[in-house]
């Protein structure tokens, strides 16, 4: 395995992380802006990436901006908003071809960087604020995006579960924004908020590719002059469990019912027990050899997908399956039984060995893409944890069945959400 | 073992056609952790009429059988092959398309064992009535999941509109009804006809030693015996040039309406580099007409007619090709008319400027380079190209030699109003 280590440089406004590697045919710059999730700001944060790419001073329309990207051999730019525990993260990515694979091209990296800098620092303005027309368009688009979450039933069911389970907890706030907060946004207030985010968010810049670290840092400092600030530590708050298991059932006109069972654990990414919980979740439901897949799908033919997921920055575990409505009781029972098996430590050597092998494989594979590497690094950076990849791999190997079972015993079922389909014809 | 060097891409591909007919390709990727291997048969959902190996008459098999067979390959007398891959640290998977069925794994360790496991399990079918029955429940749920997915429904709805006869119009997984008829004997018939090494390709990409890996595959195959290969005889119905149906609407439990417009093209008459040129002309044309820098996109976006779900796609496979354009919209009728007009204008050469061509071509070159970062892309696309008699590594050189005339000629030839169709997904009336 290639031992690629990032080098980190602190400036007063941001941290710059550089990974020198020749294995890609492209070079990548990623900027992450992090702030606490908040009902009042999330919708503005969700719309910002779209507003920023609808024009810059130098490329004053979305089409002009896209043309500038295409002229750089289809440089890829995208921006999105996501949730990390109770924090909201905006990510801006610029990926551009390494000119050594092209005939007669140079400076592609520098040109792409200055385009990225234009987006963040020199957006198109009218009378000192975002143009009204842009805001009108992007408000409509955002409305459309939020409304269409309803159309993807698997995603809808997961979001509803989180919303029900984490009432009054910022974790329930959807990172894509809230429908009812779109209307009040206007061009001036959004611009004011953007200036505040630009000045106060915790900023991490990643540069990955065929670059020299010192040169890359100089270029970032020059083109991306983030002002001085105090970076914030990420808040990890696992929230509070209710007394009893809540069961929520919604019925829609559907062919398949979506069962999502939400659970809590006190273990998060920061904790030394995190790796044991990762192994625990792996045995329970992350893979095709896992208990949920084997018992819900392979033994009983109840589902096509049957799995569990662990959000380690919150301590949230979700078991999920797509089933016929008539099989609801049976499936809930099997899922609960499998969780109980984990708690009892009914784990075979084969199960734990397979799980460790696949977890290690996942981690090593993620280092093969620039984005994968950044995500692995960012877990540590955002949560203020030190778990380098080599250490992480060793820790996975060291987990015992008893430790995985102990981790399982921290799990409590909190909310069962069932999006029921129609009755069998 | 022959070595092909692609200078510009700085890649090398090793190839050997083994004695039993199996094509093996190895692309060493140093610096990567992951090795990705695909084992693919030139057999997909459209191949539903053929002469079974050893017989003389055509038969017709139930819809969804290629996909069903893919599912059932994983189960063996001593359990599930997923288990074995997991034990060896590999993540395994498979997929079925219109024309291919691919089995694959990715792993960062035990590459040789995993490669042998992959080849061995695909070359040792084990089907029983009981395991076939059990799978019907699982695949039934897979089909129902897609039935609730509006993107899939509008996509397939449009293909059904375009084609009168051709089996591309049949959903790859079949229907809950069609799969009930599938028996273990059907599976063996399809397996014996389409899974002969002569009809298959193994592609290995990762930090491997090519000579070593080739020897491993050679040795593995030398230990097995296969019947004499007979050329696969498939049959497809005659397909008219015009679309079967101009329009169709699907009502679903959704908030957003969707509009897709498509047109089909006559099956390609050219092969090799010419075919690649044709395929690239199609994708450049769509980019010039509907890409994010086109006037069309800019106008439609600012008029609120489209949002960022808007996109386009060209599919060109063995025996059929079509293009699709569309996305979410509040005004499906208006969007449909605009897209159709844009296409008909393009037939006359409108919107096809030299400037737009240069930009589209640069973008395509850049995205091709980016795609070469991805072992998944290389293995899957290389195999697809190879089955179609094309070479993936010629993409950038061919793009560099293409001119605007390639695109205008393609538009003139392929765009015909009678080949158009559209499909909408609309919210159910609440009344």
HADDOCK unambig.tbl for C-alpha pairs under 7 A between the chains (distance, minus, plus):
assign (segid A and resid 1 and name CA) (segid B and resid 33 and name CA) 5.56 0.50 0.50
assign (segid A and resid 2 and name CA) (segid B and resid 31 and name CA) 5.99 0.50 0.50
assign (segid A and resid 23 and name CA) (segid B and resid 31 and name CA) 5.74 0.50 0.50
assign (segid A and resid 24 and name CA) (segid B and resid 373 and name CA) 5.58 0.50 0.50
assign (segid A and resid 25 and name CA) (segid B and resid 369 and name CA) 6.31 0.50 0.50
assign (segid A and resid 25 and name CA) (segid B and resid 370 and name CA) 6.30 0.50 0.50
assign (segid A and resid 25 and name CA) (segid B and resid 373 and name CA) 6.18 0.50 0.50
assign (segid A and resid 26 and name CA) (segid B and resid 370 and name CA) 6.14 0.50 0.50
assign (segid A and resid 63 and name CA) (segid B and resid 292 and name CA) 6.37 0.50 0.50
assign (segid A and resid 63 and name CA) (segid B and resid 293 and name CA) 4.54 0.50 0.50
assign (segid A and resid 63 and name CA) (segid B and resid 298 and name CA) 6.37 0.50 0.50
assign (segid A and resid 66 and name CA) (segid B and resid 292 and name CA) 6.51 0.50 0.50
assign (segid A and resid 66 and name CA) (segid B and resid 293 and name CA) 5.69 0.50 0.50
assign (segid A and resid 67 and name CA) (segid B and resid 293 and name CA) 5.69 0.50 0.50
assign (segid A and resid 70 and name CA) (segid B and resid 359 and name CA) 5.79 0.50 0.50
assign (segid A and resid 70 and name CA) (segid B and resid 362 and name CA) 6.39 0.50 0.50
assign (segid A and resid 70 and name CA) (segid B and resid 363 and name CA) 4.92 0.50 0.50
assign (segid A and resid 71 and name CA) (segid B and resid 359 and name CA) 5.86 0.50 0.50
assign (segid A and resid 71 and name CA) (segid B and resid 362 and name CA) 6.43 0.50 0.50
assign (segid A and resid 73 and name CA) (segid B and resid 362 and name CA) 4.60 0.50 0.50
assign (segid A and resid 73 and name CA) (segid B and resid 363 and name CA) 4.85 0.50 0.50
assign (segid A and resid 73 and name CA) (segid B and resid 365 and name CA) 6.39 0.50 0.50
assign (segid A and resid 73 and name CA) (segid B and resid 366 and name CA) 4.51 0.50 0.50
assign (segid A and resid 74 and name CA) (segid B and resid 362 and name CA) 6.13 0.50 0.50
assign (segid A and resid 74 and name CA) (segid B and resid 363 and name CA) 3.64 0.50 0.50
assign (segid A and resid 74 and name CA) (segid B and resid 364 and name CA) 6.72 0.50 0.50
assign (segid A and resid 74 and name CA) (segid B and resid 366 and name CA) 4.91 0.50 0.50
assign (segid A and resid 74 and name CA) (segid B and resid 367 and name CA) 6.18 0.50 0.50
assign (segid A and resid 75 and name CA) (segid B and resid 366 and name CA) 6.80 0.50 0.50
assign (segid A and resid 97 and name CA) (segid B and resid 366 and name CA) 6.00 0.50 0.50
assign (segid A and resid 97 and name CA) (segid B and resid 369 and name CA) 6.82 0.50 0.50
assign (segid A and resid 97 and name CA) (segid B and resid 370 and name CA) 6.83 0.50 0.50
assign (segid A and resid 101 and name CA) (segid B and resid 8 and name CA) 5.89 0.50 0.50
assign (segid A and resid 101 and name CA) (segid B and resid 9 and name CA) 6.20 0.50 0.50
assign (segid A and resid 137 and name CA) (segid B and resid 302 and name CA) 6.45 0.50 0.50
assign (segid A and resid 137 and name CA) (segid B and resid 304 and name CA) 6.93 0.50 0.50
assign (segid A and resid 141 and name CA) (segid B and resid 307 and name CA) 5.88 0.50 0.50
assign (segid A and resid 147 and name CA) (segid B and resid 255 and name CA) 6.34 0.50 0.50
assign (segid A and resid 148 and name CA) (segid B and resid 255 and name CA) 5.99 0.50 0.50
assign (segid A and resid 148 and name CA) (segid B and resid 256 and name CA) 5.82 0.50 0.50
assign (segid A and resid 150 and name CA) (segid B and resid 254 and name CA) 6.69 0.50 0.50
assign (segid A and resid 150 and name CA) (segid B and resid 255 and name CA) 6.70 0.50 0.50
assign (segid A and resid 151 and name CA) (segid B and resid 254 and name CA) 4.91 0.50 0.50
assign (segid A and resid 151 and name CA) (segid B and resid 255 and name CA) 6.38 0.50 0.50
assign (segid A and resid 152 and name CA) (segid B and resid 149 and name CA) 6.62 0.50 0.50
assign (segid A and resid 253 and name CA) (segid B and resid 253 and name CA) 6.25 0.50 0.50
assign (segid A and resid 254 and name CA) (segid B and resid 148 and name CA) 6.32 0.50 0.50
assign (segid A and resid 255 and name CA) (segid B and resid 144 and name CA) 5.56 0.50 0.50
assign (segid A and resid 255 and name CA) (segid B and resid 147 and name CA) 6.83 0.50 0.50
assign (segid A and resid 255 and name CA) (segid B and resid 148 and name CA) 6.24 0.50 0.50
assign (segid A and resid 256 and name CA) (segid B and resid 144 and name CA) 5.78 0.50 0.50
assign (segid A and resid 256 and name CA) (segid B and resid 145 and name CA) 6.07 0.50 0.50
assign (segid A and resid 288 and name CA) (segid B and resid 82 and name CA) 6.42 0.50 0.50
assign (segid A and resid 289 and name CA) (segid B and resid 82 and name CA) 6.58 0.50 0.50
assign (segid A and resid 289 and name CA) (segid B and resid 83 and name CA) 5.65 0.50 0.50
assign (segid A and resid 289 and name CA) (segid B and resid 86 and name CA) 6.99 0.50 0.50
assign (segid A and resid 297 and name CA) (segid B and resid 138 and name CA) 6.75 0.50 0.50
assign (segid A and resid 301 and name CA) (segid B and resid 134 and name CA) 6.31 0.50 0.50
assign (segid A and resid 301 and name CA) (segid B and resid 135 and name CA) 6.90 0.50 0.50
assign (segid A and resid 301 and name CA) (segid B and resid 137 and name CA) 5.19 0.50 0.50
assign (segid A and resid 301 and name CA) (segid B and resid 138 and name CA) 5.13 0.50 0.50
assign (segid A and resid 302 and name CA) (segid B and resid 137 and name CA) 6.58 0.50 0.50
assign (segid A and resid 302 and name CA) (segid B and resid 138 and name CA) 6.49 0.50 0.50
assign (segid A and resid 303 and name CA) (segid B and resid 138 and name CA) 5.49 0.50 0.50
assign (segid A and resid 303 and name CA) (segid B and resid 141 and name CA) 5.72 0.50 0.50
assign (segid A and resid 304 and name CA) (segid B and resid 138 and name CA) 5.00 0.50 0.50
assign (segid A and resid 304 and name CA) (segid B and resid 139 and name CA) 6.58 0.50 0.50
assign (segid A and resid 304 and name CA) (segid B and resid 141 and name CA) 5.41 0.50 0.50
assign (segid A and resid 304 and name CA) (segid B and resid 142 and name CA) 5.32 0.50 0.50
assign (segid A and resid 323 and name CA) (segid B and resid 141 and name CA) 6.73 0.50 0.50
assign (segid A and resid 353 and name CA) (segid B and resid 87 and name CA) 6.55 0.50 0.50
assign (segid A and resid 354 and name CA) (segid B and resid 86 and name CA) 4.89 0.50 0.50
assign (segid A and resid 354 and name CA) (segid B and resid 87 and name CA) 4.45 0.50 0.50
assign (segid A and resid 354 and name CA) (segid B and resid 89 and name CA) 6.66 0.50 0.50
assign (segid A and resid 357 and name CA) (segid B and resid 86 and name CA) 6.85 0.50 0.50
assign (segid A and resid 357 and name CA) (segid B and resid 87 and name CA) 6.71 0.50 0.50
assign (segid A and resid 357 and name CA) (segid B and resid 88 and name CA) 6.90 0.50 0.50
assign (segid A and resid 357 and name CA) (segid B and resid 89 and name CA) 4.30 0.50 0.50
assign (segid A and resid 358 and name CA) (segid B and resid 86 and name CA) 6.29 0.50 0.50
assign (segid A and resid 358 and name CA) (segid B and resid 89 and name CA) 4.90 0.50 0.50
assign (segid A and resid 358 and name CA) (segid B and resid 90 and name CA) 6.42 0.50 0.50
assign (segid A and resid 358 and name CA) (segid B and resid 91 and name CA) 6.84 0.50 0.50
assign (segid A and resid 361 and name CA) (segid B and resid 89 and name CA) 6.13 0.50 0.50
assign (segid A and resid 361 and name CA) (segid B and resid 107 and name CA) 6.13 0.50 0.50
assign (segid A and resid 361 and name CA) (segid B and resid 108 and name CA) 5.76 0.50 0.50
assign (segid A and resid 364 and name CA) (segid B and resid 33 and name CA) 6.40 0.50 0.50
assign (segid A and resid 364 and name CA) (segid B and resid 108 and name CA) 6.77 0.50 0.50
assign (segid A and resid 365 and name CA) (segid B and resid 33 and name CA) 6.19 0.50 0.50
assign (segid A and resid 365 and name CA) (segid B and resid 34 and name CA) 5.53 0.50 0.50
assign (segid A and resid 365 and name CA) (segid B and resid 108 and name CA) 6.91 0.50 0.50
assign (segid A and resid 368 and name CA) (segid B and resid 32 and name CA) 5.75 0.50 0.50
assign (segid A and resid 368 and name CA) (segid B and resid 33 and name CA) 6.38 0.50 0.50
